[in-house]
Amino acid sequence: MLTPPEYRLINGRVYDAVPACLYRAHGNAQARQLASADWLVRDRRDGRYVATLHHGRARFFLRNSRPRPRADALDELLFDAAAGSGLRPVSDLEPLLAELGLDVLEYAERSGLAPVAEPVQLEYAGRDRYRRPLWLDYDAAKAWRRMRAAAGGDGVILDAISGFRSAHYQMGIFRRKLARGLTVSDILQVNTAPGFSEHHSGHALDIGTPGEPPAEERFEATAAFAWLQARAGAFGFGMSYPRGNRHGIAYEPWHWCWSEDAQS
Ligand SMILES: [Zn+2]
């Protein structure tokens, strides 16, 4: 059973659930249904709104709904919610990679990257630069709030550009690029395969600062970056991809990852 008001994202295999009050409706009929709901259930493949939950009772969005909502997938989601914290099995990735003609183990070996498990529950960590809800793993969310407040106290504004992103989200990037005529190997030159991004863990954040475009190398020249270099370690955050990193991944001064061991 999902009870309000809990600011969590329940990350199911087929569907996810988020607090209805944090999300906008597309159209009037949806708005009425959302306004009286505790939870919004979405299809993880495309973010499509599937149903709302109110006092534990489900109401599907039936109008023009294709494919038809799946009661079994909703039951599975409620089961995951009741089971509490933990990680989703990496076997969830197999169908996604198979769709791209890739094998999980073979890709792991070839890329030198490990599959990254997604948490079953994520914590609301405020809003990002675009006013979207920001979701992070529990400890990373706490650390991010503390770090952001400490930076603010030093006159430095840190913006979240992006936090948790699912393997399904990454798969969406691949589907869009394939539809534009690129091949899987073209896309792998610039994007990590679904299931292999640090953002899946809910520990990684892309950080920006007002007035600067997101995810550009020139972020390294900002006061925000200087502050992060001096202080982020104290909050458990480290830069994953410095210049000349051992993964051979391009320099990403904006990408920081929280880890339990990093705290000094
Ligand atoms: Zn990133």
py3Dmol code that shows the C-alpha trace and the ligand (Angstrom):
import py3Dmol

protein = """\
ATOM      1  CA  MET A   1       0.000   0.000   0.000  1.00  0.00           C
ATOM      2  CA  LEU A   2       1.226   3.483  -0.847  1.00  0.00           C
ATOM      3  CA  THR A   3       0.293   6.062   1.757  1.00  0.00           C
ATOM      4  CA  PRO A   4       0.515   9.855   1.387  1.00  0.00           C
ATOM      5  CA  PRO A   5       2.297  12.136   1.776  1.00  0.00           C
ATOM      6  CA  GLU A   6       5.637  10.491   1.135  1.00  0.00           C
ATOM      7  CA  TYR A   7       8.013  12.220  -1.213  1.00  0.00           C
ATOM      8  CA  ARG A   8       9.393   9.092  -2.799  1.00  0.00           C
ATOM      9  CA  LEU A   9       9.650   7.646  -6.268  1.00  0.00           C
ATOM     10  CA  ILE A  10       8.786   3.943  -6.359  1.00  0.00           C
ATOM     11  CA  ASN A  11      10.843   2.497  -9.156  1.00  0.00           C
ATOM     12  CA  GLY A  12       9.030  -0.611 -10.438  1.00  0.00           C
ATOM     13  CA  ARG A  13       9.968  -2.887 -13.290  1.00  0.00           C
ATOM     14  CA  VAL A  14       7.247  -1.716 -15.714  1.00  0.00           C
ATOM     15  CA  TYR A  15       5.657   1.272 -13.947  1.00  0.00           C
ATOM     16  CA  ASP A  16       6.850   3.828 -11.431  1.00  0.00           C
ATOM     17  CA  ALA A  17       4.894   5.910  -8.915  1.00  0.00           C
ATOM     18  CA  VAL A  18       5.512   9.519  -7.861  1.00  0.00           C
ATOM     19  CA  PRO A  19       3.588  11.929  -5.574  1.00  0.00           C
ATOM     20  CA  ALA A  20       0.782  13.367  -7.734  1.00  0.00           C
ATOM     21  CA  CYS A  21       1.198  16.866  -6.260  1.00  0.00           C
ATOM     22  CA  LEU A  22       4.686  17.216  -7.789  1.00  0.00           C
ATOM     23  CA  TYR A  23       3.577  16.652 -11.398  1.00  0.00           C
ATOM     24  CA  ARG A  24       1.579  18.594 -13.951  1.00  0.00           C
ATOM     25  CA  ALA A  25      -1.398  17.293 -15.869  1.00  0.00           C
ATOM     26  CA  HIS A  26      -1.616  17.285 -19.637  1.00  0.00           C
ATOM     27  CA  GLY A  27      -5.158  18.579 -20.143  1.00  0.00           C
ATOM     28  CA  ASN A  28      -8.219  19.284 -18.004  1.00  0.00           C
ATOM     29  CA  ALA A  29      -9.525  15.760 -17.499  1.00  0.00           C
ATOM     30  CA  GLN A  30      -6.112  14.642 -16.264  1.00  0.00           C
ATOM     31  CA  ALA A  31      -5.846  17.731 -14.051  1.00  0.00           C
ATOM     32  CA  ARG A  32      -9.076  16.827 -12.214  1.00  0.00           C
ATOM     33  CA  GLN A  33      -7.946  13.260 -11.679  1.00  0.00           C
ATOM     34  CA  LEU A  34      -4.458  14.332 -10.533  1.00  0.00           C
ATOM     35  CA  ALA A  35      -5.811  16.937  -8.116  1.00  0.00           C
ATOM     36  CA  SER A  36      -7.643  14.279  -6.127  1.00  0.00           C
ATOM     37  CA  ALA A  37      -4.843  11.697  -6.239  1.00  0.00           C
ATOM     38  CA  ASP A  38      -2.054  10.776  -3.843  1.00  0.00           C
ATOM     39  CA  TRP A  39       0.142   9.011  -6.372  1.00  0.00           C
ATOM     40  CA  LEU A  40       0.682   9.165 -10.099  1.00  0.00           C
ATOM     41  CA  VAL A  41       1.664   5.923 -11.858  1.00  0.00           C
ATOM     42  CA  ARG A  42       3.705   6.225 -15.061  1.00  0.00           C
ATOM     43  CA  ASP A  43       4.926   3.844 -17.716  1.00  0.00           C
ATOM     44  CA  ARG A  44       8.709   3.680 -17.348  1.00  0.00           C
ATOM     45  CA  ARG A  45       9.301   3.229 -21.057  1.00  0.00           C
ATOM     46  CA  ASP A  46       7.985   6.644 -22.075  1.00  0.00           C
ATOM     47  CA  GLY A  47       6.853   8.446 -18.907  1.00  0.00           C
ATOM     48  CA  ARG A  48       3.208   8.180 -20.054  1.00  0.00           C
ATOM     49  CA  TYR A  49       0.677   8.670 -17.244  1.00  0.00           C
ATOM     50  CA  VAL A  50      -1.050   5.333 -16.610  1.00  0.00           C
ATOM     51  CA  ALA A  51      -3.118   5.707 -13.445  1.00  0.00           C
ATOM     52  CA  THR A  52      -3.609   7.545 -10.182  1.00  0.00           C
ATOM     53  CA  LEU A  53      -3.885   6.094  -6.690  1.00  0.00           C
ATOM     54  CA  HIS A  54      -6.032   7.612  -3.973  1.00  0.00           C
ATOM     55  CA  HIS A  55      -6.390   5.951  -0.572  1.00  0.00           C
ATOM     56  CA  GLY A  56      -4.852   2.893  -2.212  1.00  0.00           C
ATOM     57  CA  ARG A  57      -7.490   2.723  -4.964  1.00  0.00           C
ATOM     58  CA  ALA A  58      -6.307   2.797  -8.562  1.00  0.00           C
ATOM     59  CA  ARG A  59      -7.949   4.762 -11.372  1.00  0.00           C
ATOM     60  CA  PHE A  60      -6.528   4.223 -14.818  1.00  0.00           C
ATOM     61  CA  PHE A  61      -6.311   6.964 -17.425  1.00  0.00           C
ATOM     62  CA  LEU A  62      -8.365   5.134 -20.010  1.00  0.00           C
ATOM     63  CA  ARG A  63      -8.999   7.723 -22.681  1.00  0.00           C
ATOM     64  CA  ASN A  64      -6.866   7.078 -25.768  1.00  0.00           C
ATOM     65  CA  SER A  65      -4.690   4.871 -23.652  1.00  0.00           C
ATOM     66  CA  ARG A  66      -2.544   2.620 -25.784  1.00  0.00           C
ATOM     67  CA  PRO A  67      -1.200   0.128 -24.893  1.00  0.00           C
ATOM     68  CA  ARG A  68      -3.951  -0.707 -22.389  1.00  0.00           C
ATOM     69  CA  PRO A  69      -2.924  -0.265 -18.746  1.00  0.00           C
ATOM     70  CA  ARG A  70      -1.701  -3.441 -17.081  1.00  0.00           C
ATOM     71  CA  ALA A  71      -3.250  -4.355 -13.741  1.00  0.00           C
ATOM     72  CA  ASP A  72      -0.534  -6.994 -13.211  1.00  0.00           C
ATOM     73  CA  ALA A  73       2.226  -4.379 -13.603  1.00  0.00           C
ATOM     74  CA  LEU A  74       0.440  -2.130 -11.105  1.00  0.00           C
ATOM     75  CA  ASP A  75       0.219  -5.010  -8.608  1.00  0.00           C
ATOM     76  CA  GLU A  76       3.926  -5.648  -9.075  1.00  0.00           C
ATOM     77  CA  LEU A  77       4.635  -1.963  -8.375  1.00  0.00           C
ATOM     78  CA  LEU A  78       2.593  -2.020  -5.164  1.00  0.00           C
ATOM     79  CA  PHE A  79       4.458  -5.138  -4.119  1.00  0.00           C
ATOM     80  CA  ASP A  80       7.792  -3.338  -4.719  1.00  0.00           C
ATOM     81  CA  ALA A  81       6.556  -0.355  -2.695  1.00  0.00           C
ATOM     82  CA  ALA A  82       5.673  -2.611   0.223  1.00  0.00           C
ATOM     83  CA  ALA A  83       9.003  -4.425   0.016  1.00  0.00           C
ATOM     84  CA  GLY A  84      10.780  -1.137   0.711  1.00  0.00           C
ATOM     85  CA  SER A  85      14.358  -0.226  -0.138  1.00  0.00           C
ATOM     86  CA  GLY A  86      16.904  -2.258  -2.067  1.00  0.00           C
ATOM     87  CA  LEU A  87      18.145  -2.472  -5.624  1.00  0.00           C
ATOM     88  CA  ARG A  88      16.425  -3.596  -8.796  1.00  0.00           C
ATOM     89  CA  PRO A  89      17.993  -6.733 -10.275  1.00  0.00           C
ATOM     90  CA  VAL A  90      20.446  -6.128 -13.104  1.00  0.00           C
ATOM     91  CA  SER A  91      18.518  -8.786 -15.071  1.00  0.00           C
ATOM     92  CA  ASP A  92      15.943  -6.007 -15.730  1.00  0.00           C
ATOM     93  CA  LEU A  93      18.491  -4.716 -18.247  1.00  0.00           C
ATOM     94  CA  GLU A  94      18.573  -7.801 -20.430  1.00  0.00           C
ATOM     95  CA  PRO A  95      15.465  -7.031 -22.538  1.00  0.00           C
ATOM     96  CA  LEU A  96      16.594  -3.426 -23.054  1.00  0.00           C
ATOM     97  CA  LEU A  97      20.056  -4.411 -24.256  1.00  0.00           C
ATOM     98  CA  ALA A  98      18.646  -7.263 -26.337  1.00  0.00           C
ATOM     99  CA  GLU A  99      16.512  -4.710 -28.184  1.00  0.00           C
ATOM    100  CA  LEU A 100      19.787  -2.992 -29.171  1.00  0.00           C
ATOM    101  CA  GLY A 101      21.412  -6.290 -30.128  1.00  0.00           C
ATOM    102  CA  LEU A 102      23.729  -6.087 -27.108  1.00  0.00           C
ATOM    103  CA  ASP A 103      24.501  -8.573 -24.350  1.00  0.00           C
ATOM    104  CA  VAL A 104      24.956  -7.256 -20.779  1.00  0.00           C
ATOM    105  CA  LEU A 105      28.158  -9.202 -19.989  1.00  0.00           C
ATOM    106  CA  GLU A 106      29.684  -8.771 -23.424  1.00  0.00           C
ATOM    107  CA  TYR A 107      29.092  -5.002 -23.353  1.00  0.00           C
ATOM    108  CA  ALA A 108      30.463  -4.775 -19.785  1.00  0.00           C
ATOM    109  CA  GLU A 109      33.652  -6.496 -20.863  1.00  0.00           C
ATOM    110  CA  ARG A 110      34.071  -4.459 -24.030  1.00  0.00           C
ATOM    111  CA  SER A 111      33.409  -1.078 -22.379  1.00  0.00           C
ATOM    112  CA  GLY A 112      35.163  -1.758 -19.068  1.00  0.00           C
ATOM    113  CA  LEU A 113      32.011  -0.456 -17.356  1.00  0.00           C
ATOM    114  CA  ALA A 114      29.922  -2.333 -14.807  1.00  0.00           C
ATOM    115  CA  PRO A 115      26.126  -2.493 -14.933  1.00  0.00           C
ATOM    116  CA  VAL A 116      24.624  -0.032 -12.447  1.00  0.00           C
ATOM    117  CA  ALA A 117      21.636  -1.240 -10.389  1.00  0.00           C
ATOM    118  CA  GLU A 118      18.742   1.167  -9.808  1.00  0.00           C
ATOM    119  CA  PRO A 119      17.254   1.671  -6.329  1.00  0.00           C
ATOM    120  CA  VAL A 120      13.653   0.502  -5.814  1.00  0.00           C
ATOM    121  CA  GLN A 121      12.951   3.792  -4.002  1.00  0.00           C
ATOM    122  CA  LEU A 122      14.324   7.262  -4.524  1.00  0.00           C
ATOM    123  CA  GLU A 123      14.092  10.324  -2.332  1.00  0.00           C
ATOM    124  CA  TYR A 124      12.784  13.743  -3.368  1.00  0.00           C
ATOM    125  CA  ALA A 125      15.757  16.137  -3.343  1.00  0.00           C
ATOM    126  CA  GLY A 126      14.026  19.396  -4.284  1.00  0.00           C
ATOM    127  CA  ARG A 127      13.709  20.700  -7.812  1.00  0.00           C
ATOM    128  CA  ASP A 128      16.280  20.955 -10.546  1.00  0.00           C
ATOM    129  CA  ARG A 129      17.154  24.006 -12.648  1.00  0.00           C
ATOM    130  CA  TYR A 130      14.138  23.336 -14.864  1.00  0.00           C
ATOM    131  CA  ARG A 131      11.755  23.080 -11.870  1.00  0.00           C
ATOM    132  CA  ARG A 132      11.415  19.317 -12.386  1.00  0.00           C
ATOM    133  CA  PRO A 133      11.406  17.105  -9.298  1.00  0.00           C
ATOM    134  CA  LEU A 134      14.934  15.883  -8.576  1.00  0.00           C
ATOM    135  CA  TRP A 135      15.239  12.272  -7.392  1.00  0.00           C
ATOM    136  CA  LEU A 136      18.275  10.797  -5.653  1.00  0.00           C
ATOM    137  CA  ASP A 137      19.107   7.816  -3.490  1.00  0.00           C
ATOM    138  CA  TYR A 138      18.361   8.522   0.193  1.00  0.00           C
ATOM    139  CA  ASP A 139      21.898   9.339   1.426  1.00  0.00           C
ATOM    140  CA  ALA A 140      22.871  11.216  -1.732  1.00  0.00           C
ATOM    141  CA  ALA A 141      19.731  13.368  -1.408  1.00  0.00           C
ATOM    142  CA  LYS A 142      20.637  14.275   2.169  1.00  0.00           C
ATOM    143  CA  ALA A 143      24.241  15.029   1.207  1.00  0.00           C
ATOM    144  CA  TRP A 144      23.145  17.153  -1.775  1.00  0.00           C
ATOM    145  CA  ARG A 145      20.801  19.281   0.378  1.00  0.00           C
ATOM    146  CA  ARG A 146      23.561  19.852   2.948  1.00  0.00           C
ATOM    147  CA  MET A 147      26.167  20.643   0.307  1.00  0.00           C
ATOM    148  CA  ARG A 148      23.880  23.050  -1.530  1.00  0.00           C
ATOM    149  CA  ALA A 149      23.087  24.900   1.706  1.00  0.00           C
ATOM    150  CA  ALA A 150      26.778  25.118   2.640  1.00  0.00           C
ATOM    151  CA  ALA A 151      27.627  26.523  -0.796  1.00  0.00           C
ATOM    152  CA  GLY A 152      24.782  29.031  -0.451  1.00  0.00           C
ATOM    153  CA  GLY A 153      26.276  30.118   2.886  1.00  0.00           C
ATOM    154  CA  ASP A 154      29.517  30.864   1.015  1.00  0.00           C
ATOM    155  CA  GLY A 155      27.610  32.868  -1.634  1.00  0.00           C
ATOM    156  CA  VAL A 156      27.820  30.117  -4.282  1.00  0.00           C
ATOM    157  CA  ILE A 157      24.671  28.831  -5.983  1.00  0.00           C
ATOM    158  CA  LEU A 158      24.688  25.191  -7.033  1.00  0.00           C
ATOM    159  CA  ASP A 159      21.956  24.056  -9.451  1.00  0.00           C
ATOM    160  CA  ALA A 160      21.033  20.441 -10.084  1.00  0.00           C
ATOM    161  CA  ILE A 161      20.819  19.847 -13.825  1.00  0.00           C
ATOM    162  CA  SER A 162      19.955  16.163 -13.534  1.00  0.00           C
ATOM    163  CA  GLY A 163      20.031  13.457 -10.869  1.00  0.00           C
ATOM    164  CA  PHE A 164      18.555   9.964 -11.089  1.00  0.00           C
ATOM    165  CA  ARG A 165      17.943   8.802 -14.646  1.00  0.00           C
ATOM    166  CA  SER A 166      16.695   5.304 -15.351  1.00  0.00           C
ATOM    167  CA  ALA A 167      17.991   2.796 -17.875  1.00  0.00           C
ATOM    168  CA  HIS A 168      14.607   3.272 -19.612  1.00  0.00           C
ATOM    169  CA  TYR A 169      15.345   6.996 -19.934  1.00  0.00           C
ATOM    170  CA  GLN A 170      18.716   6.156 -21.499  1.00  0.00           C
ATOM    171  CA  MET A 171      16.933   3.689 -23.781  1.00  0.00           C
ATOM    172  CA  GLY A 172      14.657   6.539 -24.918  1.00  0.00           C
ATOM    173  CA  ILE A 173      17.756   8.442 -26.105  1.00  0.00           C
ATOM    174  CA  PHE A 174      18.793   5.390 -28.147  1.00  0.00           C
ATOM    175  CA  ARG A 175      15.294   4.943 -29.628  1.00  0.00           C
ATOM    176  CA  ARG A 176      15.126   8.585 -30.727  1.00  0.00           C
ATOM    177  CA  LYS A 177      18.580   8.436 -32.327  1.00  0.00           C
ATOM    178  CA  LEU A 178      17.818   5.108 -34.046  1.00  0.00           C
ATOM    179  CA  ALA A 179      14.625   6.685 -35.434  1.00  0.00           C
ATOM    180  CA  ARG A 180      16.813   9.467 -36.897  1.00  0.00           C
ATOM    181  CA  GLY A 181      18.833   6.836 -38.760  1.00  0.00           C
ATOM    182  CA  LEU A 182      21.893   6.397 -36.517  1.00  0.00           C
ATOM    183  CA  THR A 183      23.215   2.900 -35.799  1.00  0.00           C
ATOM    184  CA  VAL A 184      23.757   1.433 -32.330  1.00  0.00           C
ATOM    185  CA  SER A 185      27.530   1.666 -32.713  1.00  0.00           C
ATOM    186  CA  ASP A 186      27.260   5.337 -33.795  1.00  0.00           C
ATOM    187  CA  ILE A 187      25.262   6.079 -30.652  1.00  0.00           C
ATOM    188  CA  LEU A 188      27.656   4.146 -28.387  1.00  0.00           C
ATOM    189  CA  GLN A 189      30.410   6.572 -29.438  1.00  0.00           C
ATOM    190  CA  VAL A 190      28.689   9.315 -27.413  1.00  0.00           C
ATOM    191  CA  ASN A 191      26.160   7.615 -25.115  1.00  0.00           C
ATOM    192  CA  THR A 192      26.662   4.861 -22.560  1.00  0.00           C
ATOM    193  CA  ALA A 193      24.457   1.806 -23.121  1.00  0.00           C
ATOM    194  CA  PRO A 194      21.280   1.741 -21.006  1.00  0.00           C
ATOM    195  CA  GLY A 195      22.099   0.291 -17.597  1.00  0.00           C
ATOM    196  CA  PHE A 196      25.693   1.536 -17.438  1.00  0.00           C
ATOM    197  CA  SER A 197      25.348   5.184 -16.389  1.00  0.00           C
ATOM    198  CA  GLU A 198      26.214   6.358 -12.864  1.00  0.00           C
ATOM    199  CA  HIS A 199      22.941   8.312 -12.969  1.00  0.00           C
ATOM    200  CA  HIS A 200      21.018   5.011 -12.625  1.00  0.00           C
ATOM    201  CA  SER A 201      22.341   4.615  -9.059  1.00  0.00           C
ATOM    202  CA  GLY A 202      20.728   7.816  -7.803  1.00  0.00           C
ATOM    203  CA  HIS A 203      24.176   8.856  -6.505  1.00  0.00           C
ATOM    204  CA  ALA A 204      25.281  10.986  -9.467  1.00  0.00           C
ATOM    205  CA  LEU A 205      24.389  14.613 -10.137  1.00  0.00           C
ATOM    206  CA  ASP A 206      25.076  16.969 -12.984  1.00  0.00           C
ATOM    207  CA  ILE A 207      25.702  20.314 -11.316  1.00  0.00           C
ATOM    208  CA  GLY A 208      25.505  23.796 -12.806  1.00  0.00           C
ATOM    209  CA  THR A 209      25.312  27.379 -11.655  1.00  0.00           C
ATOM    210  CA  PRO A 210      22.980  30.193 -12.802  1.00  0.00           C
ATOM    211  CA  GLY A 211      23.974  31.932 -16.034  1.00  0.00           C
ATOM    212  CA  GLU A 212      26.022  28.976 -17.276  1.00  0.00           C
ATOM    213  CA  PRO A 213      24.777  26.514 -19.916  1.00  0.00           C
ATOM    214  CA  PRO A 214      24.406  22.944 -18.638  1.00  0.00           C
ATOM    215  CA  ALA A 215      27.041  20.256 -19.070  1.00  0.00           C
ATOM    216  CA  GLU A 216      29.778  22.285 -20.759  1.00  0.00           C
ATOM    217  CA  GLU A 217      33.486  22.208 -20.090  1.00  0.00           C
ATOM    218  CA  ARG A 218      33.563  25.931 -19.317  1.00  0.00           C
ATOM    219  CA  PHE A 219      31.810  25.108 -16.020  1.00  0.00           C
ATOM    220  CA  GLU A 220      35.372  24.550 -14.767  1.00  0.00           C
ATOM    221  CA  ALA A 221      35.959  28.315 -14.864  1.00  0.00           C
ATOM    222  CA  THR A 222      33.086  29.120 -12.469  1.00  0.00           C
ATOM    223  CA  ALA A 223      33.160  29.940  -8.756  1.00  0.00           C
ATOM    224  CA  ALA A 224      30.773  27.005  -8.287  1.00  0.00           C
ATOM    225  CA  PHE A 225      33.337  24.582  -9.697  1.00  0.00           C
ATOM    226  CA  ALA A 226      36.133  26.065  -7.550  1.00  0.00           C
ATOM    227  CA  TRP A 227      33.886  25.645  -4.505  1.00  0.00           C
ATOM    228  CA  LEU A 228      33.098  22.026  -5.422  1.00  0.00           C
ATOM    229  CA  GLN A 229      36.763  21.207  -5.872  1.00  0.00           C
ATOM    230  CA  ALA A 230      37.556  22.582  -2.435  1.00  0.00           C
ATOM    231  CA  ARG A 231      34.507  21.364  -0.495  1.00  0.00           C
ATOM    232  CA  ALA A 232      32.500  18.623  -2.260  1.00  0.00           C
ATOM    233  CA  GLY A 233      34.700  15.869  -0.817  1.00  0.00           C
ATOM    234  CA  ALA A 234      33.608  16.827   2.704  1.00  0.00           C
ATOM    235  CA  PHE A 235      30.014  15.991   1.668  1.00  0.00           C
ATOM    236  CA  GLY A 236      30.944  12.706   0.008  1.00  0.00           C
ATOM    237  CA  PHE A 237      30.883  13.956  -3.594  1.00  0.00           C
ATOM    238  CA  GLY A 238      33.699  13.379  -6.055  1.00  0.00           C
ATOM    239  CA  MET A 239      34.167  14.241  -9.740  1.00  0.00           C
ATOM    240  CA  SER A 240      33.799  10.962 -11.648  1.00  0.00           C
ATOM    241  CA  TYR A 241      35.453  11.955 -14.903  1.00  0.00           C
ATOM    242  CA  PRO A 242      38.396  14.317 -14.390  1.00  0.00           C
ATOM    243  CA  ARG A 243      40.790  15.003 -17.266  1.00  0.00           C
ATOM    244  CA  GLY A 244      42.626  11.858 -18.327  1.00  0.00           C
ATOM    245  CA  ASN A 245      40.387   9.545 -16.259  1.00  0.00           C
ATOM    246  CA  ARG A 246      41.063   5.820 -16.383  1.00  0.00           C
ATOM    247  CA  HIS A 247      37.726   5.051 -18.105  1.00  0.00           C
ATOM    248  CA  GLY A 248      38.697   7.076 -21.175  1.00  0.00           C
ATOM    249  CA  ILE A 249      35.467   9.075 -20.729  1.00  0.00           C
ATOM    250  CA  ALA A 250      35.481  12.722 -21.817  1.00  0.00           C
ATOM    251  CA  TYR A 251      36.225  15.307 -19.099  1.00  0.00           C
ATOM    252  CA  GLU A 252      32.961  16.168 -17.285  1.00  0.00           C
ATOM    253  CA  PRO A 253      33.575  18.881 -14.665  1.00  0.00           C
ATOM    254  CA  TRP A 254      29.797  19.038 -14.012  1.00  0.00           C
ATOM    255  CA  HIS A 255      29.317  15.352 -13.113  1.00  0.00           C
ATOM    256  CA  TRP A 256      29.693  14.525  -9.393  1.00  0.00           C
ATOM    257  CA  CYS A 257      28.926  11.280  -7.630  1.00  0.00           C
ATOM    258  CA  TRP A 258      28.223  10.670  -3.956  1.00  0.00           C
ATOM    259  CA  SER A 259      29.858   7.714  -2.277  1.00  0.00           C
ATOM    260  CA  GLU A 260      29.842   6.456   1.276  1.00  0.00           C
ATOM    261  CA  ASP A 261      33.623   6.110   1.351  1.00  0.00           C
ATOM    262  CA  ALA A 262      34.391   9.509  -0.169  1.00  0.00           C
ATOM    263  CA  GLN A 263      33.632  11.489   2.987  1.00  0.00           C
ATOM    264  CA  SER A 264      36.757  13.002   4.477  1.00  0.00           C
TER     265      SER A 264
END
"""
ligand_1 = """\
1
ZN
Zn 26.240 13.135 -15.486
"""
view = py3Dmol.view(width=600, height=400)
view.addModel(protein, "pdb")
view.setStyle({"model": 0}, {"cartoon": {"style": "trace"}})
view.addModel(ligand_1, "xyz")
view.setStyle({"model": 1}, {"stick": {}})
view.zoomTo()
view.show()
